[in-house]
């Protein structure tokens, strides 16, 4: 795929624009008295609680209550939110600049599996540090799973953006750091790029344009 044929780019958020480390949140929960989870329990925790919260099925109030019950600890809302947000790093200014430059050459969108508590934190970071009121001011449009109720790798999450903005999948690139999301996007005809650590988006853009040596799927 020639990068000059790309007209629109859909960016993932966590792991692409924002660095995350979920282990930090579990460590903070444990400091509050939460039980440690083995691998099987962690998968169950994600499937039964986190995924539902990311799809907007659970409100923040219900999510806090159910997590504390599942992990067997107690904490105030502020303590809980601080621990839950521990996995989020600050948005690097360099990546905001790359998005701003890319916007001059492509239609750009954001597609994130996220939840209300995290959203409140990083939209505040966006406002205070970069002067954007919301992500729709930085991107042509931003989509968060808790709002759309559609979560990657569900193909409908991608189809929703394509249909809303009349995008041509053959001229649209999706950038993500998870292989399951990449495979789902490719399955409906989008071009894809799997961003593998320690690679960053600065490595695939130059002056806002995709580098010619970037090989998309």
N, C-alpha and C positions, 0 to 999 in steps of 0.2 A: 504494500500500500504506500503510495507516494503521499508524504505529509502535505503537499500542496493541494491535495484533493479533499482534505479535511476542512469542513466548514463550521462544525460545532464540536465542542468538547464538554463532556459531562465529567466533573471531578467528584471523587469520593472526598470525604472530609477527614475523619479520624484515620491516621496512618498515611495520609497523602498531604493534606494541608496542615493538619494538627497532629503532633506526635502524642501517642497515648501509651500507657503501660497499665493494663488491668490488674496486674499483681499488686500495684501500689494501693489500690482500693481495698483489696482483700486484707492486706497487712494492716491498714487503718481500721477496718472492721474488727480485726482480731485484737487490736489495742483497746477497742471498746468492749471486749469480752466475747466477741463472736467465736463460734466453734470453727475449727479448721475443716476444710472440705477435701476429700480425696478427688481423684479425677472424675469418677462416676457421679459423685455428688455435685461437682462443679458443673458438669454437663446438665444435670437435672435442674440446678439452680438457674442456669442460663435459659433453658427451655421453658421452665414453668413460670419464671418471674421476669427476668431481664428482657426476654424477647417480647413478652406481653406488654411490658412498660414501653419498649421501643416502638410498638405498634399502636400505642395510645389506648390500649385496652384497660390498663390500670392507671388511675390518677396518681400523682405523687404521694398523696396521703395514704392511699391504699397500698402503694408499692412499699413505702417506708414501713408500714405496719406488718406487711407480709414478710418482708426481708428480715426484720427483727425477730419475727416468730420463727422463720426458717433457720436462721443462724443462731438463735437463742441468745440474744443480747438486748440491752435496752440503751437508748440514747435519745437526746433531744433532737428536734428537727434540724437544728443548726449543726450539731455534732454529726448526725447522719449525713447531711448534705456535704459537709467538709470531707468526710471519708469517701463518699460516693464520687465526689469530684476530684479526688486525689490522683486518679489515673490520667487526668488531663494536664498537658503542658500548655504554656502560653503559645499563642499563634505567632510563629516567626514572622517578623516584618518582611524578610526577604521573600517569603511565599505570597504575602499580600501584594507585594510589588510585581511578582511574576504574573499573578492573576490580573492585575491592572493592565499590564502590558499585553497579555494574551487577549484581553477584551477588545483591543484595538484591531485584532486580526481574525477573531473567531466569535461566534455566538457561544457564550459559556454558561454552564449550569452547574448547580451543586446538588448531589444526591447522597443523603446521609442517613444511615441507620442511627438514630439518636433518640433522646428522651428529653422530657421537659426540664428536669433538674440540670442536666448538662447544658442544654440549650441556653438557659438563663445565664449561666456562667460565661460561656464563650461569646454570646451576643454582647454581654457587658464589656468583655475584653475588646471586642471589635469596635464598640462605641468609644470607649475611653482611650484606647491606644491608637486607633486608626480613623476615627471620626465618621464611621459609617453607622447609620441608625439601625440597620438590619442587613442581613445577608443579601436581600433582594436589591440593595443599593450597590453591592459589589458585583453580583452576578446578574445575568438577565433574569434569572429566577432560581430560587433555592427551594429544595424539597427535603423535608425531614420526615422520617417514617412515623413519628408519633402524631404528626399532623395529617399525613396522607393515609395512614393505616396500611401502608404497603411497605414491606421490608425486603431488601435484597437478601438472598438471591432470587426471590420471587420474580419471574419475568414481567409480571404486571407492573412492578415498580419502574422498570425501564420503558415499558409500553406506554405508561401514563405520561411520561415526559415527551416521548416521541409524538404521541397524539395531541397533547396540549399545545405543542409548538411546531407541529407539522415538520418534524425533522426527517431527513433522509438517513436511515441507518447506515447506508453505504458511504455517507460523507460525515458520519458522526463518530467521534472517538470517546471511549469510556476509560478513565484511568482509576485504578483501584489497587489496593495492596493485598486483597484476598482472592485466591484462585477460584473459589466457588462463585464469587460475584462476577469475576471475569468470564468464567465459563457460561454463566447464565446470560450475560450481555451478548457474548458471541453467538449464543444459541438463537437470538432473535435478529441477528444480522449486523450488530454494532461492531465497529472496529474497537479493539481493546489494547490496553497496555498495562501489564502487571508490574507495579512498582515494588521491586524487591529491596529490602534493607541491605546495605546502608544507602541505597540510591535515594535521591530526592528529586523533586520536580525541577530543581535548578539544573539537573543533569540532562533533562530532555528538552529544555527550552533555551532559546537564545534570542534576547530582545523581544520576548513575547511570542516567538514563532517556534514551532516544533522543529527540532534539529533534523536535518535531512537523513541522518543515519539512524533515526529512531524506527525500529521495526515493530509495527503493530500487528496484532493478531486478527 
